């Protein structure tokens, strides 16, 4: 995971960059069904459990980073840079950016 100055250096010489803020990606990670009961909480009306990763969960950021690194493993450093919840897609030539 590059630091900000490394992120800038990694984009030098590229014609086109696309920045994406994926902050809201956390709540799209599904919790493994057998683990849903471990997220149980009680209200005055019912008992609930999370089916997706909730915000503010202690390890949500690390879990999200692991998932992103696994999904984009082949692209990181070649056509992508990832830092926390920010993604950058880079292309040496504009025509290759699609």
Secondary structure as UniProt FT lines:
FT   HELIX           4..10
FT   TURN            11..13
FT   STRAND          16..21
FT   HELIX           23..28
FT   HELIX           33..39
FT   STRAND          41..42
FT   STRAND          47..48
FT   TURN            55..56
FT   TURN            58..59
FT   HELIX           60..71
FT   TURN            72..75
FT   TURN            77..79
FT   STRAND          80..83
FT   TURN            84..85
FT   STRAND          86..91
FT   HELIX           94..96
//
